[in-house]
Amino acid sequence: MGGNWGIKTTPVDRSPVRGQEPTESGKTRSEYSSTTMSQPQSSHAYVLNVMSDDHPGIVSAVTNAICSLGGNITACSQTVVGGYFTLIIVATFPEAVETEALKASVEGPDQDVTGFQVSVRRCEAPGSQAAEPLEQFVVTAFGKDKPGIIRRFAQYLADKDINITDLFGDRSGDDFVLIAQVQVPPHWSITMIQADLEEMGNEEGFTVRFQHENVFVATNQLRLAHSHGK
């Protein structure tokens, strides 16, 4: 993130998105696989979270510590917010390791020097029950900054059991922009959610857009190409 919000995307599906493909009932629906961090295949998998003030060399130090214990990184995500760096990693090991030993290795022999705050937990294997197929959508909202904006949108999404998989917010002057990548259960009406979010935006003085991830990516690619062509 950190001003350059890298949305995780699935390959663009040229078939109609939900809301454009008719079914026998006259309603519209299609199903897409959700995009998540890859599930670890090893039984010796661990999730690490590292936070520090931002400076060069953090990723190098953390990955060196993991590799020194024979670990393999299977997924990771990193961002910088307000001058603070945070990194989440899923790593697998050929043998079980003590979480405290792994934590100490990443923190280094002198934590006062590295400044790393590290938490480690064992990564539980995913359940055998097949997950409900979820589509990816992007919510964008921008307007004059005020307390409670993120809370209100997040509460609405939580009440609908809509999962936020990526979130970016930034204030510039008096303006605030919020971008959220979300997974929408297929039983919800996309038209209803869009109308609810737009109404909420009107009440808060925010402009809100709710788009399928593929539409969001394609639209922004066109805008970027257009701006470069000028």
N, C-alpha and C positions, 0 to 999 in steps of 0.2 A: 504494500500500500504506500503510505508515506507520500501521497500526492499523485502517485501513478498506480491507480487501482488495477491490479492485474486479475481480471475476472477469470475464473477457471471455466473452460467451456468444453462441451462435447463437440464432436465433428458435426458440421452443419447438416441437418437432415432436410432434404429438398421436398419431402412430403409435407402436406398441410399441417400446421400446428394446431393444437387444441383450440377450438373456436372457429375452425375453418373446414374441418372434415366431418361431413354428415354421417349420422348413424341411422339405424332403422327407426329410432324413436323421433328422428328429426333434430335431436340434439347433436352437439359436436364434441369429439374427443379423440385424442391420440395419446400414446404412452411413450415416454422417453426414459431411458435409464438415467438415474441420478448420478451426479459427479461428486465423489467424496475422496478423501485421502485413501489410498489403497490399503486394503486390509492385510495385516501381516500374516504370513503363512507359517512362521515358526512358532512353537509353543513358548520359546524364550524371547518374547517380544516386550519392549518397554517403551513408554511414552516419556519424553523429557521435555521440560519447558525451561528455557534459559532467558533471563532478563538482565539487562545491563545498560549503563549509559552507552550511547552509540559511539563507536570508534572502529577504525579498521582492524581486522584480524580476528574478530569474534568467531565467525563461522569456521575459520581455519583452526583455531584453538579447540573449539567444541568437537569438530569432526576428527581431529587428531586424537583427542582423548577417547572417543568412541572406537576408532580404528585400533588403538593400542590395546584394547580389550577384545579384539577380534569381532567387533560389531559391524553390521551392515545397515546402512540407512535406507529404509524402504519408502519413506515419505517425509516431507518437511514443508514448513511454511514459515515465513519470516516477514516482519514489518518493523518500521520505525515510526513512533508517534511521539511528538513533543520532545525529541531528542533522546528518547529511550528506545532501546532495541529489544525485541522479543522474538524468540525462535521456538517453534514446537517441532519435535522430531519423533518419528517412530523408528526404532532400531531393533534389529534381531541379532541374537548371539547364538553360537553353536552350543553353548552350555549356559545353564542358569547363572546369573550374577546377582550379587547382593545389591539391592537398590541404593544403600548407603555408600557402598564402594563405587558404584557407577556415578553417583552424585559427587563424591569426593574427587574422582578422576576428572570430571568435567570442570569442577570449580578450581582445580589446580592446587598445588601445595601452599600457595599464598593467596587466599581469597581476597585479602585487602588490596592486592595488586591487580588481580583480574576483575574484581568487582562483580563477579557473576552471582546471581541468585538462581539456584537450580532446584527444580523439583522433579522427582522420578517416581513413576508408578508402573507396576506390571500391566501390560496390555492384555486385556481379556479377549479371548477368541470370540469372533462374532457368532451369534446364535444360528442354529440350523434352519430356523423358519425363514422362508423367503420374504424379503421386505416388499412392502407395497410399492409399485412403481411410481416414482415421483417426477414431475416435470420441474425444470429450472426456470425461474423468472427473476427479473431485476426490478427493484423498486428504486426510483430516484426521486428525491425531494429537495427543493431549494427555496430559500426565502430568508427573511430577517431572523437572526438568531434570537432564541428565547429559551428559558428553562423548560425542560419537560418534553421537547420534541422527540428525542429518541425513545423516551419512555412510552409516549403515547402510541407511536407506530409499532414499537416492539410488543406492547400489550395487546394491540389488535391482532397481530400475527400470532402471538402465543394463544389467544383465545380460539383461533381457528386451527390450531395445531400445525401451523406453518413454520417450518424450521428455517432459521437464518444460518446459512453456511458461510457467508462472508459479509463483512460489514466495514464500511469506511465512512468517516465523518470528518469534516474540516471546516473551521471558521476562518473567513477572510474578511477583515474589517467587521462590519455589522452583519454580513451574510453568512449563512451556514448551508452546506450541501451534505446530503446523506445519500449513500448508495448501499443497497443491501441485495445480496444474492440469496434467493429463498427457494425452498422446495415446497410445492403446493400439492397436497393430496388430491387425487383425481376426482373425488366426490364433490369438490367445491366448484361453484360457477365462477369462471374467470371474469365474466362481465360484472358479477356482483362484487367481487373483491376489488376490481378496478374502480367501480363506482364508489364503494365505501372509502377507499384510500383517497380518491379525488375529493370527496365530500369532507373528509378529515383535513385534507390539505387546505381547502377553502376556509374551514373554520380557524385554522392556525395561520392563514396568510402565506401558505406554501404552495408552490406548483409541484404536483406529483405526477409521475409517470409510472405505469406498471406494464412491463413488456416481457414477452417470452425472451429467454436468453439469446436465441438465435437471431431474433429481430433486433435486439439491443446491439449485438455484435455487428450485424450487417449494417445497421444504421450508422453506427459510429465509424465503421470502416469507410463508408461512403463519405461521411463528413470529413474524415482525415484525408482521404484521397482528394476531395474537392479543395480543401484548404492548401494542400501541397501543390495543387495545380494552378493556384493563383499566382 
